[in-house]
Amino acid sequence: MIKFQKLRFKNFLSTGNTFTEIDFINSPTTLVVGHNGAGKSTMLDALSFGLFGKPHRKISKPQLVNSINGKGTIVEVEFMVGSQQYKIVRGIKPNTIEIWQGGNMINQNSHAKEYQQVLEKNILKLTHKSFHQIVVLGSSSFVPFMQLSGGARREVIEDLLDIGVFSKMNGILKEKTSLLKDQIRECGHNIEMAKTKINAQKKYLRDLNAVNTAYRQEKEEKITEINAEITELQERNTKLSGDITERQPPLEADIAKLTKDRTALNSYMATFRSQIKAVVKESKFFEDNDICPTCDQDIGTDLKNEKIEKSKSRAKELNDAMVEADKREKDFQSLSESYEAMMEAVRNWQNELNNNNQTISRLQKNITSIHNDLSKSQGETGDLETANRELETLREEELSLTETKYKLNEQFSYNQVNAELLKDTGIKTKIIKQYIPVINQLTNQYLQTLDFFVHFDLDESFQETIRSRHRDAFTYDSFSEGEKQRIDLSLLFTWRQIAKMKNSVATNLLILDETFDSSLDDDGVDNLMKIINSLGEDTHVFVISHKGELEDAAFERRIEFVKEKNFSKMKEAA
């Protein structure tokens, strides 16, 4: 279970340079109020951005930065998964992402994309889409489950039931099966080649008796000579292949690491350059201005000098860092040239290997030509014993290849059976079948609690059937907005109950954004409050609303957002 504890953010949307802090576990129910534009829904955008790098609403990343301060956007999310304590720190201008576990940063050298994958797949086990189905229900930028496509619905339920691993296994199996197909095709080709060689050898045996002994001896000596040359080349190729196998992978790994390190260094250098520009800009501002252009107040001399000195000091630090980075880049360049020289040696080995193979092929053609000459000769006896041994060797080769192909086909058939089990209509569907009745039962229970007396059914393809008491059939789109909202709420609470049962993506946090302000009538509001109050002490519900009459409802905590001097501020009732 994910237990969200605290959210802190500053310079995010309309909030200023002072952290706004929200304690998620302070009370079971919290009412969040404020005028339109006061910043009530900002907490949703901040939480979503902190966890997934994108806001709840459709807002571009540059727009998330406070337009007045223009930088220093920070969002911090603290939560627990089981007994492990986590903290996510994500920023804009500068762009940062940090994942802390028990006071230690995880994978400090990882890229932001890798960080996010670790966070979603290994820690949260929750996608952005599932987050909006389990944690958040709102009127802004929210797509209810019933408005998702069939594939998106399936993705949500697979996250809930923690069966997405079967899709990953299926992907791996497809790659292995594709490789098997290539191996089977290659093995079949080799079998045909072996048969061709056998037929050629049989013909050779038939013709060998007609070959003159002396002539045959001469030709056989030539074949031996060529075979020795081939053997020598093959032995050389074996050594070359071994050298390539030994040297190339670690060298490529070293080159890849060097490339990664240089990329990281270039990123740092770009950051230094950007910071130097900012410092120079700040210093020039204080050097050129005696009056603040924003507030028209005098800038004191002491303050100017202090700011200028700090800028110079920072500029020196950054320049020193750039000098050190340049030294590092030169080291990387030297190392790159060294790696390139070693890679050139490997390429030379590979070229030699290819040339040897061409020579072997040419020599083998010469052997074939000699055999053709022997076949044309008349009156020769031939070495039948040797020829028969060669024929037997070819037959054993064909048999071995046939057995290999049989085993490959057997494995291919096994993979096909597993593929049937792992695809959407296999194991996953069987698991989903087990939960569909539970999902429908819970959904209908919540619908009845909300005084919406219809019978709701999801089938295995996640398509709905909705019938009235008189068995009239409806679709989701045929209902009013208030009725749709009752269905959306029922599914939201159902998903949370399923998540709690599976302990997959269960969470203590539920946020209802203007849910009470949209299409629910008074009875709907009362019934929804009954559900909220029945969720238990391990659930913490935040209701965002501008509906004044809700202030008198049974909320244990009240938070108000107000606008002061163009900045949003949070005020919590005593």
C-alpha positions in Angstrom: 0.0 0.0 0.0 1.1 3.5 -0.8 0.7 5.9 2.1 1.0 9.5 1.0 2.2 11.7 3.8 3.2 15.1 2.7 3.3 17.4 -0.3 5.5 20.6 -0.6 5.8 22.9 -3.5 7.0 26.4 -4.4 7.2 28.6 -7.5 4.6 26.2 -8.9 1.9 27.8 -11.0 0.5 30.7 -8.8 2.5 29.8 -5.6 5.5 32.0 -4.7 9.0 31.3 -3.4 7.7 30.1 0.0 6.9 26.4 0.3 3.2 25.4 0.5 3.0 22.3 2.6 0.0 19.9 2.8 -0.1 17.1 5.4 -2.1 14.3 3.8 -2.5 12.3 7.1 -3.5 15.1 9.4 -7.2 14.0 9.4 -9.5 11.5 7.6 -11.5 14.2 5.8 -10.3 17.6 4.6 -12.3 20.3 2.8 -10.3 22.5 0.4 -12.0 25.8 -0.4 -11.2 29.0 -2.2 -12.4 31.3 -5.0 -11.9 30.4 -8.6 -8.3 30.9 -9.5 -7.1 31.0 -5.9 -5.1 27.8 -6.4 -7.3 25.0 -4.9 -6.5 22.5 -7.7 -2.8 23.4 -7.7 -2.2 20.7 -5.1 -3.5 18.1 -7.7 -1.1 19.4 -10.4 1.8 19.5 -7.9 1.2 15.9 -6.7 0.8 14.6 -10.2 3.9 16.5 -11.4 5.9 15.3 -8.4 5.1 11.6 -9.0 4.9 11.5 -12.8 6.6 14.6 -14.2 3.3 15.9 -15.7 0.4 17.8 -14.1 -3.2 16.7 -13.5 -4.5 19.3 -15.9 -3.5 19.9 -19.5 -0.7 22.4 -18.7 2.6 22.5 -20.5 5.8 22.1 -18.5 7.1 25.7 -19.0 3.7 27.0 -17.8 4.1 25.2 -14.5 6.9 27.7 -13.5 5.6 30.7 -11.6 5.4 33.5 -14.2 6.6 36.1 -11.7 9.6 34.4 -10.2 10.4 32.5 -13.4 12.5 29.7 -11.9 13.2 27.6 -8.9 10.1 25.4 -9.2 10.3 22.5 -6.6 7.8 19.8 -5.8 8.4 17.3 -3.0 6.3 14.2 -2.2 6.8 12.1 0.8 5.2 8.6 1.1 5.6 5.1 2.4 5.4 1.8 0.5 5.0 -0.9 3.2 7.7 -0.1 5.7 9.9 1.8 3.3 10.1 5.6 3.4 10.4 7.5 0.1 10.7 11.1 -0.9 10.5 12.4 -4.5 12.0 15.8 -5.3 11.3 17.2 -8.8 12.2 20.6 -10.1 12.1 23.0 -13.1 14.6 25.6 -13.9 16.8 23.8 -13.1 15.3 20.5 -14.1 15.9 17.9 -11.4 14.5 14.6 -10.2 15.6 12.8 -7.1 14.3 9.6 -5.5 15.2 9.1 -1.8 14.7 5.9 0.0 15.3 5.9 3.8 17.5 9.0 3.5 19.6 7.7 0.6 19.3 8.8 -3.0 18.6 6.0 -5.5 20.7 5.7 -8.7 22.2 9.1 -8.5 23.8 8.7 -12.0 20.6 7.6 -13.7 18.9 9.6 -16.4 15.5 11.2 -15.7 13.7 8.6 -17.9 15.4 5.8 -16.1 14.5 7.4 -12.8 10.8 7.6 -13.8 10.7 4.0 -14.9 12.2 2.9 -11.5 9.6 5.1 -9.7 6.5 3.8 -11.6 7.4 0.2 -12.2 9.4 -0.7 -9.0 8.2 1.6 -6.3 4.7 3.1 -7.0 3.6 0.3 -9.4 1.2 2.9 -10.6 0.9 4.7 -13.9 -0.3 8.2 -14.5 -3.5 6.8 -16.0 -4.2 4.5 -13.1 -3.4 7.4 -10.7 -6.3 9.3 -12.2 -8.6 6.3 -11.7 -7.7 5.4 -8.1 -6.6 8.5 -6.4 -8.2 11.4 -8.2 -11.7 12.2 -9.5 -12.2 15.6 -10.8 -13.9 17.8 -13.3 -10.7 19.2 -14.8 -8.7 17.1 -17.4 -10.1 13.9 -15.9 -11.1 11.1 -18.2 -13.4 8.7 -16.3 -13.0 5.0 -16.8 -16.2 4.7 -18.8 -14.8 7.3 -21.3 -11.6 5.4 -21.9 -10.9 3.2 -24.9 -11.1 -0.6 -24.5 -7.3 -0.8 -24.4 -7.0 2.0 -21.8 -9.6 0.3 -19.7 -7.7 -3.0 -19.8 -4.5 -1.2 -18.8 -6.1 0.3 -15.7 -7.5 -3.1 -14.6 -4.3 -4.9 -15.3 -2.5 -2.4 -13.1 -5.1 -3.0 -10.4 -4.8 -6.8 -10.6 -1.0 -6.6 -11.0 -1.0 -8.8 -14.1 0.9 -6.6 -16.4 4.0 -8.9 -15.9 2.3 -11.4 -18.3 2.5 -8.8 -21.1 6.2 -8.3 -20.4 6.7 -12.1 -20.5 4.7 -12.3 -23.7 7.0 -9.7 -25.3 10.1 -11.7 -24.2 8.6 -14.9 -25.5 7.8 -13.3 -28.9 11.5 -12.3 -29.2 12.6 -15.8 -28.4 10.1 -17.3 -30.8 11.3 -15.0 -33.6 14.9 -16.2 -33.0 13.7 -19.8 -33.0 12.1 -19.2 -36.4 15.4 -18.0 -37.8 17.2 -20.9 -36.3 14.7 -23.4 -37.8 15.0 -21.7 -41.2 18.8 -21.8 -41.0 18.8 -25.4 -39.8 16.5 -26.4 -42.7 18.8 -24.7 -45.2 21.8 -26.6 -43.7 19.9 -29.9 -44.0 19.3 -29.2 -47.7 23.0 -28.3 -48.1 23.9 -31.6 -46.4 21.6 -33.5 -48.7 23.2 -31.8 -51.7 26.7 -32.8 -50.4 25.5 -36.4 -49.8 24.2 -36.6 -53.4 27.4 -35.1 -54.7 29.5 -37.6 -52.6 27.4 -40.5 -54.0 28.1 -39.3 -57.5 31.8 -39.0 -56.7 31.8 -42.6 -55.5 30.2 -43.8 -58.7 32.7 -41.9 -60.8 35.7 -42.7 -58.7 36.1 -46.2 -60.1 36.6 -44.7 -63.5 39.5 -42.5 -62.5 43.0 -43.5 -63.3 45.1 -44.4 -60.2 48.1 -42.1 -60.9 45.9 -39.3 -61.9 43.8 -39.8 -58.9 46.8 -39.8 -56.6 48.0 -36.5 -58.0 44.7 -34.9 -57.6 44.3 -36.3 -54.1 47.6 -34.8 -53.1 46.5 -31.5 -54.4 43.3 -31.8 -52.4 45.3 -32.7 -49.2 47.5 -29.6 -49.8 44.4 -27.4 -50.2 42.8 -28.9 -47.2 45.9 -28.2 -45.2 45.7 -24.6 -46.3 42.1 -24.5 -45.4 42.8 -26.1 -42.0 45.5 -23.5 -41.4 43.1 -20.7 -42.4 40.4 -22.2 -40.2 42.7 -22.4 -37.2 43.7 -18.8 -37.8 40.0 -17.9 -38.0 39.4 -19.7 -34.7 42.0 -17.6 -33.1 40.7 -14.4 -34.7 37.2 -15.2 -33.7 38.3 -15.8 -30.1 40.3 -12.6 -30.1 37.3 -10.7 -31.5 34.9 -12.3 -29.0 37.3 -11.5 -26.1 38.1 -7.9 -27.1 35.1 -6.5 -28.9 32.3 -6.6 -26.3 34.2 -5.1 -23.4 35.7 -2.5 -25.8 32.2 -1.6 -27.1 31.0 -1.4 -23.5 33.9 0.9 -22.7 33.1 3.1 -25.7 29.4 3.2 -24.7 30.3 4.2 -21.2 32.7 6.8 -22.5 30.0 8.2 -24.7 27.5 8.2 -21.8 30.1 10.0 -19.6 30.9 12.6 -22.3 27.2 13.2 -22.8 26.8 13.7 -19.0 29.8 16.0 -18.9 28.5 18.1 -21.9 25.2 18.4 -20.0 27.0 19.6 -16.9 29.0 22.1 -19.0 25.8 23.4 -20.6 24.4 23.8 -17.1 27.6 25.7 -16.0 27.3 28.0 -19.1 23.7 28.7 -18.3 24.5 29.4 -14.7 27.4 31.7 -15.7 25.0 33.7 -18.0 22.5 34.0 -15.2 25.2 35.2 -12.7 26.5 37.7 -15.2 23.0 38.9 -15.9 22.3 39.3 -12.2 25.6 41.1 -11.6 25.0 43.5 -14.5 21.5 44.2 -13.2 22.8 45.4 -9.8 25.7 47.3 -11.5 23.3 49.1 -13.9 20.3 49.7 -11.6 19.9 51.8 -8.5 16.1 51.5 -8.4 14.2 48.2 -8.5 12.2 48.2 -11.8 9.5 46.1 -10.2 8.7 47.9 -7.0 10.4 51.3 -7.8 12.3 51.1 -4.5 16.0 52.2 -4.1 18.5 49.4 -4.1 20.9 50.0 -1.2 24.6 50.3 -1.9 25.4 47.6 0.6 22.9 45.3 -1.0 24.3 46.1 -4.5 27.8 45.5 -3.4 26.8 42.3 -1.6 25.0 41.0 -4.7 27.8 41.9 -7.0 30.4 40.3 -4.8 28.3 37.1 -4.5 27.9 37.1 -8.3 31.6 37.4 -8.8 32.3 34.7 -6.3 29.8 32.4 -8.0 31.1 33.2 -11.4 34.6 32.3 -10.3 33.3 29.0 -8.9 31.5 28.2 -12.2 34.5 29.2 -14.3 36.7 26.9 -12.2 34.2 24.2 -12.7 34.3 24.8 -16.5 38.1 24.6 -16.4 37.9 21.3 -14.6 35.3 20.1 -17.1 37.5 21.1 -20.0 40.3 19.0 -18.5 38.0 16.1 -18.2 36.8 16.5 -21.8 40.5 16.4 -23.0 41.0 13.2 -21.0 37.8 11.7 -22.6 39.2 12.7 -26.0 42.5 11.0 -25.3 40.7 7.9 -24.1 38.4 7.9 -27.1 41.4 8.0 -29.5 42.9 5.0 -27.6 39.6 3.1 -27.8 39.4 3.9 -31.5 42.9 2.5 -32.1 41.9 -0.7 -30.3 38.7 -0.9 -32.3 40.6 -0.4 -35.5 42.7 -3.5 -34.6 39.5 -5.4 -34.0 38.2 -4.3 -37.4 41.4 -5.4 -39.0 41.0 -8.9 -37.4 37.4 -9.0 -38.7 38.7 -8.0 -42.2 41.3 -10.7 -42.1 38.6 -13.2 -40.9 36.4 -12.2 -43.9 39.3 -12.5 -46.3 40.2 -15.9 -44.9 36.6 -17.1 -45.4 36.7 -15.9 -49.0 40.0 -17.8 -49.5 38.5 -20.9 -47.9 35.5 -20.6 -50.2 37.7 -20.2 -53.2 39.9 -23.2 -52.1 36.7 -25.3 -51.6 35.7 -24.4 -55.1 39.1 -25.6 -56.3 38.5 -28.9 -54.5 35.1 -29.2 -56.2 36.8 -28.5 -59.6 39.4 -31.2 -58.9 36.6 -33.7 -58.1 35.0 -32.8 -61.3 38.2 -33.5 -63.1 38.4 -36.9 -61.4 34.9 -37.7 -62.4 35.7 -37.0 -66.0 38.7 -39.3 -65.9 38.4 -42.8 -67.1 40.0 -46.0 -65.9 40.9 -44.8 -62.4 40.1 -47.0 -59.3 39.7 -44.3 -56.6 39.9 -44.5 -52.8 36.5 -46.0 -52.1 37.2 -46.5 -48.4 37.9 -42.8 -47.8 35.1 -41.7 -50.0 32.7 -44.0 -48.1 33.9 -42.5 -44.7 33.2 -39.0 -46.0 29.8 -40.1 -47.2 29.1 -41.6 -43.7 30.3 -38.3 -42.1 27.9 -36.3 -44.3 25.0 -38.7 -43.4 25.8 -38.2 -39.6 25.9 -34.5 -40.2 22.5 -34.6 -41.9 21.1 -36.8 -39.0 22.4 -34.4 -36.4 20.9 -31.4 -38.2 17.6 -33.2 -38.5 17.6 -33.9 -34.7 18.4 -30.3 -34.0 15.6 -29.1 -36.2 13.2 -31.5 -34.5 14.2 -30.1 -31.1 13.9 -26.5 -32.4 10.4 -27.3 -33.7 9.5 -28.9 -30.4 10.6 -25.7 -28.6 8.7 -23.6 -31.1 5.5 -25.6 -30.4 6.1 -25.2 -26.7 6.5 -21.4 -27.1 3.3 -21.3 -29.2 1.4 -22.9 -26.3 2.9 -20.5 -23.8 2.1 -17.6 -26.2 -1.6 -18.6 -26.1 -1.5 -18.6 -22.3 0.2 -15.2 -22.1 -1.8 -13.2 -24.6 -4.8 -11.2 -23.6 -7.2 -14.1 -24.0 -5.1 -16.4 -21.9 -4.1 -16.3 -18.2 -4.8 -12.6 -17.9 -8.4 -13.1 -19.1 -8.9 -16.0 -16.6 -7.7 -13.8 -13.7 -9.9 -10.9 -14.9 -12.9 -13.4 -15.2 -12.4 -14.1 -11.5 -12.6 -10.5 -10.6 -15.3 -9.3 -13.0 -18.1 -10.5 -10.7 -16.5 -8.8 -7.7 -16.1 -5.6 -9.7 -19.7 -5.7 -10.7 -20.9 -6.5 -7.2 -19.0 -3.6 -5.6 -20.0 -1.2 -8.3 -23.7 -2.0 -7.9 -23.4 -1.7 -4.1 -21.9 1.8 -4.5 -24.6 2.7 -7.1 -27.3 1.8 -4.6 -25.6 3.8 -1.9 -25.7 6.8 -4.2 -29.5 6.1 -4.8 -28.9 5.1 -8.4 -30.9 1.9 -8.8 -29.6 0.3 -12.0 -27.8 -3.0 -12.6 -24.3 -2.3 -13.9 -22.2 -5.1 -15.6 -18.7 -5.0 -17.2 -17.9 -8.0 -19.4 -14.5 -9.5 -20.0 -13.8 -7.0 -22.8 -14.7 -4.2 -20.3 -17.8 -3.1 -22.2 -20.7 -2.1 -20.0 -24.3 -3.3 -19.9 -26.6 -1.1 -17.8 -30.2 -2.2 -17.1 -33.0 -0.5 -15.2 -35.4 -2.3 -12.8 -37.6 -2.9 -15.8 -34.6 -4.5 -17.7 -34.4 -1.6 -20.1 -30.9 -1.5 -21.6 -28.9 1.7 -21.5 -25.4 2.9 -22.3 -23.2 5.1 -20.2 -23.6 8.0 -22.7 -27.4 7.8 -22.5 -27.4 9.1 -18.9 -27.5 12.6 -17.5 -24.3 14.2 -16.2 -25.4 13.6 -12.6 -26.1 9.9 -13.4 -22.8 9.5 -15.2 -21.0 11.0 -12.2 -22.7 8.5 -9.9 -21.3 5.7 -12.1 -17.8 7.3 -12.2 -17.8 7.6 -8.4 -19.0 4.0 -7.9 -16.2 2.8 -10.2 -13.6 5.0 -8.4 -14.5 3.4 -5.0 -14.6 0.0 -6.6 -11.1 0.4 -8.0 -9.9 1.5 -4.6 -11.5 -1.5 -3.0 -10.0 -3.9 -5.6 -6.6 -2.3 -5.1 -6.9 -2.8 -1.3 -7.9 -6.5 -1.8 -5.0 -7.1 -4.1 -2.6 -4.8 -2.2 -1.3 -3.9 -5.6 -1.8 -0.1 -6.1 -3.8 0.5 -2.9 -3.4 4.0 -1.4 -4.6 6.0 1.6 -5.2 9.1 -0.5 -8.4 10.1 -2.3 -8.9 13.6 -3.9 -12.3 14.7 -5.2 -11.8 17.9 -7.3 -15.0 19.9 -7.6 -17.0 16.6 -7.6 -19.6 18.1 -5.3 -19.8 21.2 -7.5 -20.8 19.6 -10.7 -23.8 17.4 -11.3 -24.6 15.9 -7.9 -27.9 17.0 -6.3 -28.3 17.3 -2.5 -29.2 13.7 -2.1 -26.2 12.7 -4.2 -23.9 14.9 -2.0 -25.3 13.3 1.2 -24.9 9.8 -0.1 -21.4 10.5 -1.3 -20.5 11.8 2.2 -21.8 8.5 3.6 -19.4 6.6 1.4 -16.5 8.9 2.3 -17.2 8.6 6.0 -17.3 4.8 5.7 -13.9 4.4 4.1 -12.1 3.9 7.4 -9.2 5.6 9.2 -6.6 4.4 6.8 -8.1 6.6 4.0 -7.6 10.3 3.9 -10.0 12.2 1.7 -9.5 15.7 0.3 -12.6 17.4 -1.2 -11.8 20.5 -3.4 -14.9 22.7 -3.7 -16.1 26.3 -4.0 -19.6 25.2 -2.8 -20.2 27.3 0.3 -22.8 25.0 1.9 -20.2 22.2 2.1 -18.4 24.1 4.8 -20.9 23.0 7.4 -20.6 19.3 6.4 -18.8 16.8 8.7 -15.3 17.6 7.6 -12.6 17.3 10.3 -10.3 19.8 8.6 -10.6 22.9 6.5 -8.0 24.4 4.2 -8.5 27.7 2.3 -6.5 29.0 -0.7 -6.4 32.7 -1.2 -4.7 35.2 -3.6 -2.4 37.7 -1.9 -0.3 40.0 -4.1 -0.7 37.7 -7.1 0.5 34.6 -5.2 -1.6 31.7 -3.9 -1.4 31.0 -0.2 -2.8 28.3 1.9 -4.6 29.0 5.2 -5.6 26.2 7.5 -8.4 26.7 10.0 -7.4 26.3 13.6 
